[in-house]
Amino acid sequence: CSKLPDYIHDELRHFITKWTPLVAAYFNPYVQVTISEQSDEQFRRNELFDDISAYLTDKCAGGARRLKAELGKDGKLPEITLDDDVHVTDDHQGARVWWYASNKGPSYRSPGPVVSLFPYDTEPRLFRAVFHKRHRRVMLDDYLPGALEKGRGLIATMARERRLFTNHRPGNRSTWCHVPFEHPATFDKLAMDPDHKKEITDDLEAFMDGKQYYSDVGKAWKRGYLLHGPPGTGKSTLISAMANKLKYDVYDLDLTSVKNNAELRKLFIETKGKSIIVIEDIDAIEVDLAGNRKVADKKGAGGSCCDPLDPNKDDGSKVTLSGLLSFVDGLWSASGGERVIIFTTNRVDMLDPALTRRGRMDMHIEMSYCRFGAFKVLAKNYLKVEDHDLFDEIRQLLDDTDTSPADVAHNLMPKCKKRRRDDSDRSSSDVARMDADTSLAGLVETLKKARRESVTAPAAVKL
Ligand SMILES: Nc1ncnc2c1ncn2[C@@H]1O[C@H](COP(=O)(O)OP(=O)(O)OP(=O)(O)O)[C@@H](O)[C@H]1O
């Protein structure tokens, strides 16, 4: 062999390099199907990954040697799923399939005939099915679609724990992390004008049932709400009530830790459907049409040195108004569907008109100071009282002062009172009535004080 001329060596090496994998593939009797967590479309999470995960956990967890336990939805019973890097087997019509769950992307591609639904080299987690090639048809046409469908059904029927996401930057990469969403706010408990409340709930219901309508009129299935009003008027509480009504996840987007438009787009695309995306205190960030942004005076004049919105940085390192708008109603906004986008602000007049114009934010909701209708809801929530001798006086005082529902609620909270000795002889309803009397009398005093002070300082007075 060493006597062969160099050019024959080269030819031989070329031949071996080219044909060995193909020959190996030809003789490899197994087929692999890879389902990665990351879809082939950039950024988008692959929903098949969740489907197959649910299916395998349900079907095969009993036979797996390594399982993972996480706290369940009720906070008590653990939720058991397959651990990463684990093998399980499944049988279908006499054919066997070996499933492999991995938390790392494949370091090399098998030379075998790989059918990869989502062929990524660097996906973080994947499931891989391996089966004999003589079962190829039954596996691809029958087993896999059936397994995915069962998994999807399982996810749908599981009482899905809803989540509250927020974005953060571990290292140089912006990503979402989450905790269970457990805010108990509901529309029943929300103190606001009943007609106004009904308008909002009707709008949400129309949105929920509007899939066909949105498709018929050629609009993306999403809705934008701008919540504005003074501090403590219930903007955050309303968002929680909306999330509970819609049964959606909430993504609380902190714009100040988003580096640029590309990162904003990535975060947006990583959100799932049936979600509310919230940007709170949008007025705290000044946005102008030229794309220059800085943190407004409210958060420190001119922004800090590590502010990712620093206007001195070049365009590639900023979130611009146009970036924000494409997130709200541009081409990108349509991806995923069934999304609600909410901006909140205490100073609607400070916002760029491009951001607030009708059509962009479908509904502007003003959260206002506490008037008598809203007060009655709070009195019922906090004191279980629907009528009282002091109500007329309170109605008048609420009309005369600009008091936020948060301040009224604070006055209605049970104070840490030392029970009198003779309380033990009274029924619980008598004690509750006395507590209500005390709280309402305290509220009257506080409102009177606020009215006196408002004469000298006409602006809203904090109690
Ligand atoms: N309309 C309301 N109905 C019921 N509770 C309310 C209402 N407004 C305020 N509260 C009570 O006051 C607290 C503060 O309200 P919330 O955080 O929702 O106000 P906000 O308008 O979002 O305030 P900020 O603008 O300062 O963020 C809530 O925890 C809630 O208990």
PDBQT file of the ligand as one rigid body, heavy atoms in Angstrom, charges set to zero:
ROOT
HETATM    1  N1  LIG A 501     -60.071  48.718  42.134  1.00  0.00    +0.000 N 
HETATM    2  C1  LIG A 501     -59.647  47.942  43.148  1.00  0.00    +0.000 A 
HETATM    3  N2  LIG A 501     -60.377  46.898  43.561  1.00  0.00    +0.000 NA
HETATM    4  C2  LIG A 501     -59.964  46.129  44.570  1.00  0.00    +0.000 A 
HETATM    5  N3  LIG A 501     -58.818  46.326  45.240  1.00  0.00    +0.000 NA
HETATM    6  C3  LIG A 501     -58.056  47.359  44.864  1.00  0.00    +0.000 A 
HETATM    7  C4  LIG A 501     -58.436  48.218  43.796  1.00  0.00    +0.000 A 
HETATM    8  N4  LIG A 501     -57.468  49.148  43.645  1.00  0.00    +0.000 NA
HETATM    9  C5  LIG A 501     -56.553  48.896  44.550  1.00  0.00    +0.000 A 
HETATM   10  N5  LIG A 501     -56.877  47.831  45.295  1.00  0.00    +0.000 N 
HETATM   11  C6  LIG A 501     -56.091  47.291  46.408  1.00  0.00    +0.000 C 
HETATM   12  O1  LIG A 501     -54.939  48.083  46.523  1.00  0.00    +0.000 OA
HETATM   13  C7  LIG A 501     -53.747  47.344  46.304  1.00  0.00    +0.000 C 
HETATM   14  C8  LIG A 501     -52.882  48.090  45.264  1.00  0.00    +0.000 C 
HETATM   15  O2  LIG A 501     -53.561  48.079  44.025  1.00  0.00    +0.000 OA
HETATM   16  P1  LIG A 501     -52.841  47.860  42.614  1.00  0.00    +0.000 P 
HETATM   17  O3  LIG A 501     -51.428  47.448  42.809  1.00  0.00    +0.000 OA
HETATM   18  O4  LIG A 501     -53.701  46.977  41.782  1.00  0.00    +0.000 OA
HETATM   19  O5  LIG A 501     -52.875  49.333  42.078  1.00  0.00    +0.000 OA
HETATM   20  P2  LIG A 501     -52.126  49.943  40.816  1.00  0.00    +0.000 P 
HETATM   21  O6  LIG A 501     -53.073  50.885  40.167  1.00  0.00    +0.000 OA
HETATM   22  O7  LIG A 501     -51.556  48.861  39.988  1.00  0.00    +0.000 OA
HETATM   23  O8  LIG A 501     -50.970  50.759  41.529  1.00  0.00    +0.000 OA
HETATM   24  P3  LIG A 501     -49.582  51.272  40.888  1.00  0.00    +0.000 P 
HETATM   25  O9  LIG A 501     -49.901  52.203  39.780  1.00  0.00    +0.000 OA
HETATM   26  O10 LIG A 501     -48.915  51.961  42.059  1.00  0.00    +0.000 OA
HETATM   27  O11 LIG A 501     -48.848  50.037  40.449  1.00  0.00    +0.000 OA
HETATM   28  C9  LIG A 501     -54.163  46.007  45.790  1.00  0.00    +0.000 C 
HETATM   29  O12 LIG A 501     -53.451  44.981  46.407  1.00  0.00    +0.000 OA
HETATM   30  C10 LIG A 501     -55.633  45.892  46.156  1.00  0.00    +0.000 C 
HETATM   31  O13 LIG A 501     -55.745  45.200  47.374  1.00  0.00    +0.000 OA
ENDROOT
TORSDOF 0
